[in-house]
Amino acid sequence: MTQDLATADIPVVILCGGMGTRIRDVTDAVPKPLIDVGGRPILWHVMKTYDHFGFRRFVLCLGYRSFDIKQYFLRYRENLADFTLHLKGDHDAVFRNEVGNEDWEVTCVETGLLTGTGGRIGRVQSYVDTPTFMLTYGDGLGSVDVAALLAHHRAQGRIGTVTGVHPTSRYGEMSVDGPKVAEFNEKPTVGQGFVSGGFFVFDAPFFDYLSEDEGLFLEQAPLRRLAQDGQLSVYEHDGFWCGMDTYREYTLLNDLWNRGDAPWKVWRD
């Protein structure tokens, strides 16, 4: 592994192909990564997190409604920036500000409509041209220091690293003192144990843990085998994390953003 590879050179693979069946009320209109959080797609928020730490190369694993995601990036600056359009002749547009001028390289890859997460990763292997790559989901937000995550991965020297997060309870959690409720939290973070929050780092040998099976899921055989081989590290993240799987979480993320209290917003405007 190249220890001094700059973050700007390391691809960030983002899984964007799922159908989002548990949040169907919203995904009937757009694919899940394009669901709006505070006026921008949740995918944009994920990319901005990585961008803040110097990552600029993104490989998107597309599936369900891939055309919408492609169009979002093909028309990215047009939809965000001020411009003057000369309607006579070639209809040339002159952009009037730097909005929508991100220093990003975005590669959109068709990985199949029904392909599993492991199968999608295998199908973008040819676009991963460095010894190390980042990987995450296009629907999970967190205040994760991905630069520290990468440093932790390098220090551990294993093939893979997963970010462990404390899951958010869907129910009100009470701290009790005998018959008295001492504390009540509406949306607490469960303090015991960790679950996978995405935000992975892998070295190239990880591709050997994948197969040609279209239905292969990352979260099953590949990660299990990696752990059994002693090649999977964990980066413990005690801060904010939330996967947008339900309409309730969609509402929570938008409420946090609208209140100016979005913990995952590590970047400056």
ZADRENKOL-435062 format. One record per residue (C-alpha): z, x, y; residue number from 1. Coordinates in steps of 0.1 Angstrom, whole numbers, plus 5000, padded with zeros to 4 digits. Example, Ala and Ser with C-alpha at 12.3 -4.5 7.8 and 13.67 -1.06 7.14 Angstrom:
BEGIN
[[5078 5123 4955] 1]
[[5071 5137 4989] 2]
END
This chain:
BEGIN
[[5000 5000 5000] 1]
[[4992 5012 5035] 2]
[[5025 5012 5052] 3]
[[5012 5017 5088] 4]
[[4985 4990 5087] 5]
[[4986 4972 5120] 6]
[[4996 4935 5121] 7]
[[4964 4928 5140] 8]
[[4944 4939 5109] 9]
[[4963 4920 5083] 10]
[[4948 4886 5073] 11]
[[4970 4855 5074] 12]
[[4959 4831 5047] 13]
[[4968 4795 5054] 14]
[[4966 4767 5029] 15]
[[4949 4738 5046] 16]
[[4933 4718 5018] 17]
[[4958 4692 5007] 18]
[[4954 4655 5011] 19]
[[4988 4648 5026] 20]
[[4994 4617 5005] 21]
[[5030 4615 5014] 22]
[[5021 4611 5051] 23]
[[4991 4589 5045] 24]
[[4997 4568 5076] 25]
[[4986 4598 5097] 26]
[[4963 4617 5074] 27]
[[4939 4587 5070] 28]
[[4927 4597 5105] 29]
[[4929 4635 5103] 30]
[[4936 4662 5077] 31]
[[4973 4671 5076] 32]
[[4969 4705 5093] 33]
[[4954 4687 5123] 34]
[[4983 4662 5127] 35]
[[4994 4663 5163] 36]
[[5027 4679 5173] 37]
[[5032 4679 5210] 38]
[[4995 4676 5218] 39]
[[4983 4703 5194] 40]
[[4977 4703 5156] 41]
[[5006 4716 5135] 42]
[[4982 4743 5122] 43]
[[4979 4756 5158] 44]
[[5017 4759 5160] 45]
[[5017 4779 5127] 46]
[[4990 4802 5140] 47]
[[5007 4807 5174] 48]
[[5039 4818 5155] 49]
[[5019 4846 5138] 50]
[[5000 4854 5170] 51]
[[5033 4860 5188] 52]
[[5041 4888 5163] 53]
[[5006 4904 5166] 54]
[[4986 4888 5138] 55]
[[4952 4876 5149] 56]
[[4931 4873 5117] 57]
[[4933 4839 5100] 58]
[[4917 4828 5067] 59]
[[4919 4790 5063] 60]
[[4917 4775 5028] 61]
[[4899 4742 5033] 62]
[[4896 4711 5012] 63]
[[4903 4676 5023] 64]
[[4883 4667 5054] 65]
[[4873 4703 5059] 66]
[[4846 4693 5084] 67]
[[4873 4682 5108] 68]
[[4891 4715 5108] 69]
[[4858 4734 5111] 70]
[[4848 4712 5141] 71]
[[4882 4718 5157] 72]
[[4876 4755 5158] 73]
[[4839 4754 5165] 74]
[[4846 4733 5196] 75]
[[4880 4749 5204] 76]
[[4875 4762 5239] 77]
[[4852 4733 5249] 78]
[[4880 4708 5241] 79]
[[4908 4728 5259] 80]
[[4893 4745 5290] 81]
[[4880 4734 5323] 82]
[[4843 4738 5326] 83]
[[4813 4730 5348] 84]
[[4783 4718 5329] 85]
[[4748 4720 5344] 86]
[[4730 4690 5330] 87]
[[4696 4702 5341] 88]
[[4678 4726 5318] 89]
[[4697 4741 5289] 90]
[[4730 4723 5297] 91]
[[4748 4757 5301] 92]
[[4786 4754 5305] 93]
[[4806 4777 5327] 94]
[[4842 4779 5317] 95]
[[4866 4779 5347] 96]
[[4898 4792 5331] 97]
[[4911 4812 5301] 98]
[[4925 4782 5283] 99]
[[4913 4781 5247] 100]
[[4904 4818 5248] 101]
[[4927 4830 5220] 102]
[[4922 4865 5206] 103]
[[4918 4851 5171] 104]
[[4894 4857 5142] 105]
[[4893 4824 5122] 106]
[[4875 4823 5088] 107]
[[4870 4789 5074] 108]
[[4866 4788 5036] 109]
[[4856 4758 5014] 110]
[[4880 4761 4985] 111]
[[4874 4727 4969] 112]
[[4887 4691 4974] 113]
[[4911 4690 4944] 114]
[[4918 4727 4939] 115]
[[4955 4737 4934] 116]
[[4972 4761 4959] 117]
[[4968 4790 4935] 118]
[[4932 4783 4929] 119]
[[4926 4782 4967] 120]
[[4941 4816 4972] 121]
[[4918 4830 4944] 122]
[[4888 4816 4962] 123]
[[4895 4835 4994] 124]
[[4900 4869 4977] 125]
[[4867 4883 4990] 126]
[[4879 4876 5026] 127]
[[4912 4896 5021] 128]
[[4901 4931 5028] 129]
[[4935 4948 5033] 130]
[[4961 4960 5007] 131]
[[4986 4935 5021] 132]
[[4981 4899 5033] 133]
[[5003 4871 5047] 134]
[[5003 4836 5033] 135]
[[5017 4803 5044] 136]
[[5012 4765 5044] 137]
[[4994 4747 5072] 138]
[[5022 4721 5076] 139]
[[5054 4741 5077] 140]
[[5071 4753 5109] 141]
[[5099 4777 5113] 142]
[[5115 4802 5137] 143]
[[5106 4829 5112] 144]
[[5103 4865 5125] 145]
[[5072 4873 5105] 146]
[[5072 4909 5117] 147]
[[5107 4914 5103] 148]
[[5094 4896 5071] 149]
[[5066 4921 5068] 150]
[[5090 4950 5073] 151]
[[5114 4936 5047] 152]
[[5085 4933 5022] 153]
[[5075 4969 5028] 154]
[[5111 4981 5024] 155]
[[5115 4962 4991] 156]
[[5083 4976 4976] 157]
[[5075 4946 4954] 158]
[[5042 4928 4950] 159]
[[5054 4896 4967] 160]
[[5080 4883 4991] 161]
[[5089 4847 4998] 162]
[[5108 4834 5027] 163]
[[5139 4815 5015] 164]
[[5151 4787 5038] 165]
[[5179 4762 5038] 166]
[[5165 4727 5032] 167]
[[5170 4700 5057] 168]
[[5188 4670 5043] 169]
[[5172 4636 5046] 170]
[[5206 4619 5049] 171]
[[5235 4621 5073] 172]
[[5259 4648 5061] 173]
[[5297 4644 5066] 174]
[[5325 4669 5067] 175]
[[5356 4651 5056] 176]
[[5393 4659 5060] 177]
[[5410 4636 5035] 178]
[[5402 4600 5045] 179]
[[5390 4611 5079] 180]
[[5354 4622 5089] 181]
[[5358 4655 5107] 182]
[[5321 4660 5115] 183]
[[5289 4640 5111] 184]
[[5255 4656 5113] 185]
[[5224 4634 5114] 186]
[[5199 4660 5103] 187]
[[5219 4689 5089] 188]
[[5207 4720 5073] 189]
[[5221 4724 5038] 190]
[[5240 4756 5037] 191]
[[5241 4762 4999] 192]
[[5211 4779 4983] 193]
[[5176 4786 4994] 194]
[[5142 4770 4987] 195]
[[5108 4784 4993] 196]
[[5097 4779 5029] 197]
[[5063 4795 5025] 198]
[[5058 4825 5049] 199]
[[5049 4848 5020] 200]
[[5037 4884 5020] 201]
[[5016 4897 4991] 202]
[[5000 4930 4981] 203]
[[4966 4929 4965] 204]
[[4978 4931 4929] 205]
[[4990 4896 4933] 206]
[[4954 4884 4927] 207]
[[4959 4896 4891] 208]
[[4985 4868 4887] 209]
[[4959 4841 4895] 210]
[[4934 4826 4870] 211]
[[4901 4808 4872] 212]
[[4919 4775 4866] 213]
[[4909 4752 4894] 214]
[[4942 4733 4890] 215]
[[4964 4764 4893] 216]
[[4993 4760 4916] 217]
[[5009 4789 4934] 218]
[[5044 4775 4930] 219]
[[5041 4773 4892] 220]
[[5028 4801 4869] 221]
[[5019 4828 4895] 222]
[[5053 4829 4913] 223]
[[5072 4824 4880] 224]
[[5055 4853 4864] 225]
[[5059 4874 4895] 226]
[[5097 4867 4894] 227]
[[5099 4874 4857] 228]
[[5082 4907 4862] 229]
[[5108 4916 4889] 230]
[[5080 4917 4915] 231]
[[5092 4889 4939] 232]
[[5115 4896 4968] 233]
[[5132 4870 4991] 234]
[[5135 4872 5028] 235]
[[5164 4850 5038] 236]
[[5158 4829 5069] 237]
[[5189 4811 5083] 238]
[[5171 4796 5113] 239]
[[5150 4765 5118] 240]
[[5125 4754 5092] 241]
[[5108 4721 5086] 242]
[[5080 4711 5063] 243]
[[5061 4680 5076] 244]
[[5058 4660 5044] 245]
[[5068 4626 5057] 246]
[[5064 4604 5087] 247]
[[5101 4609 5094] 248]
[[5095 4647 5097] 249]
[[5064 4641 5119] 250]
[[5086 4621 5142] 251]
[[5114 4647 5142] 252]
[[5090 4676 5151] 253]
[[5074 4657 5179] 254]
[[5108 4646 5193] 255]
[[5120 4682 5193] 256]
[[5088 4694 5211] 257]
[[5090 4665 5236] 258]
[[5126 4674 5244] 259]
[[5117 4710 5250] 260]
[[5139 4719 5221] 261]
[[5114 4732 5196] 262]
[[5130 4761 5177] 263]
[[5098 4774 5162] 264]
[[5082 4779 5197] 265]
[[5088 4817 5198] 266]
[[5058 4823 5220] 267]
[[5055 4820 5258] 268]
[[5030 4796 5274] 269]
END
